[in-house]
């Protein structure tokens, strides 16, 4: 019974903006956690991001290379979170009915993630290949 009461309180407060910064951070972290748990693509992107950071460390990236790498990683992750948000909102609105506009919305948000991912591969190749070539030339 307490679980239902807590849920009702959460539902009633869900439209309000928090006045407490720490609570706002908790909500934001909750969104990131939700995306990580429920989006296979986000999990894959976090895995590749982690591997990229590790390999950057092994290849001794300088500060500017790390900054570029981190900006690229965050752009993909941010867009994946937005994609998850858009897909959830669309699903909420259309329920289980097909809507061509809903399909367009979901496809466009997924397309944005795809473009960011392609961009990250291009940037990654430009960051990693010269360092890898140096390893084999020395």
Helices and strands as residue ranges (DSSP letters): H 2-13, H 21-38, H 40-58, H 63-94, H 100-137
